[in-house]
């Protein structure tokens, strides 16, 4: 049995994982879904503290696995420096480089160009501005979308985007990268390139769904999370 610690992305709410949590528990695993700080001045240290606090006395439990969505790719590796972790699973992640801020990551990786190219491939307007529904919720069930939209507005702390990522190397923890094939924000081909550049030797395991894959394809995501080894 594993203990899965689910860290949300920019939205910061444990709610993001609410469709995946019961599926992992049905498989006999312990699950901790983390709420991240809502304070706009909370930086990387405060976000790591929030994850550590949520783990609590489970820190000494065997089989601790961090599952990090999107922006949490900047946070989860720092948690690995604070507590023993058996595995780190990145989902549609931002993969940081040493000394890079989350604000710099976008231009450094060429994400915008990749997203425009993917839009053109799909027959969408590559020059259209960001649209929350089109880019994030395009494959999320309507009732789940409605619930998300009715919640109080939340978002990442500005401080997260200005602090350099402090690690010089990726933590010595077995790492997997799960990427949704229909992610319009971080296209699959883009993630394969960035992973090759920044996570040498870590394969990209793909699954159906868009950027909010825990909301749109929770069954497939839970199945893939529970695999003990990366797909060939």
Long-range contacts (C-beta under 8 A, 24 or more apart in sequence): 1-28, 1-29, 1-30, 1-63, 2-29, 2-30, 2-63, 2-64, 2-65, 2-86, 2-226, 3-29, 3-30, 3-31, 3-32, 3-58, 3-61, 3-63, 3-64, 3-65, 4-29, 4-30, 4-31, 4-32, 4-65, 4-67, 4-225, 5-32, 5-34, 5-51, 5-54, 5-55, 5-58, 5-64, 5-65, 5-66, 5-67, 5-79, 6-31, 6-32, 6-33, 6-34, 6-67, 6-69, 7-34, 7-36, 7-51, 7-66, 7-67, 7-68, 7-69, 7-72, 7-75, 7-76, 7-79, 8-33, 8-34, 8-35, 8-36, 8-69, 8-72, 9-69, 9-70, 9-71, 9-72, 9-92, 10-70, 10-71, 10-155, 10-156, 11-154, 11-155, 12-36, 12-37, 12-38, 12-154, 12-155, 12-156, 13-151, 13-154, 15-148, 15-151, 16-69, 16-212, 16-214, 16-215, 17-214, 19-144, 19-214, 19-215, 19-218, 20-214, 20-218, 20-221, 20-222, 20-225, 23-218, 23-219, 23-222, 24-222, 24-225, 24-226, 27-222, 27-226, 29-226, 30-58, 30-61, 32-58, 36-75, 37-157, 38-154, 38-157, 39-157, 40-157, 40-158, 40-159, 41-157, 41-158, 41-159, 42-157, 42-159, 42-160, 43-157, 43-159, 43-160, 43-163, 44-74, 44-75, 44-78, 44-160, 44-163, 44-165, 44-166, 46-157, 47-75, 47-157, 47-160, 48-75, 48-78, 48-79, 48-82, 51-75, 51-76, 51-79, 52-79, 52-82, 52-83, 55-83, 59-83, 59-84, 60-84, 62-86, 65-89, 65-225, 67-91, 67-225, 68-93, 69-93, 69-214, 70-94, 70-186, 70-211, 71-102, 71-156, 71-160, 74-102, 74-160, 74-165, 77-167, 77-170, 77-171, 77-173, 78-166, 78-167, 80-171, 80-173, 81-167, 81-171, 85-171, 85-173, 86-173, 86-174, 87-173, 87-174, 87-175, 87-176, 88-171, 88-173, 88-174, 88-175, 88-176, 89-175, 89-176, 89-177, 89-178, 89-225, 90-175, 90-176, 90-177, 90-178, 91-178, 91-179, 91-213, 91-214, 91-221, 92-178, 92-179, 92-180, 92-183, 92-185, 92-186, 92-191, 92-211, 92-213, 93-177, 93-186, 93-191, 94-186, 95-177, 95-194, 95-195, 95-198, 95-199, 96-165, 96-167, 96-198, 97-165, 97-198, 98-165, 98-167, 98-168, 98-169, 99-164, 99-165, 100-164, 100-165, 101-161, 101-162, 101-163, 101-164, 101-165, 102-160, 102-161, 102-163, 102-165, 103-161, 103-162, 109-190, 109-194, 110-190, 111-185, 111-186, 111-190, 114-186, 114-187, 114-189, 114-190, 115-184, 115-185, 115-186, 115-187, 115-190, 117-187, 118-184, 118-187, 118-189, 118-190, 119-184, 122-184, 124-184, 134-184, 135-184, 135-185, 135-211, 136-184, 136-185, 136-210, 136-211, 136-212, 137-210, 137-212, 137-215, 138-182, 138-184, 138-210, 139-182, 139-209, 139-210, 139-216, 139-217, 140-210, 140-212, 140-215, 140-216, 141-215, 141-216, 144-215, 144-216, 148-215, 170-198, 170-199, 175-199, 175-202, 176-202, 176-205, 176-230, 177-202, 177-203, 177-204, 177-205, 178-204, 178-205, 178-206, 178-207, 178-213, 178-221, 178-224, 178-225, 179-204, 179-205, 179-206, 179-207, 180-206, 180-207, 180-208, 180-209, 180-210, 180-211, 180-213, 180-217, 181-206, 181-207, 181-208, 181-209, 182-208, 182-209, 182-210, 183-209, 183-210, 183-211, 183-213, 184-210, 184-211, 185-210, 185-211, 186-211, 202-230, 203-230, 203-231, 203-232, 205-230, 205-231
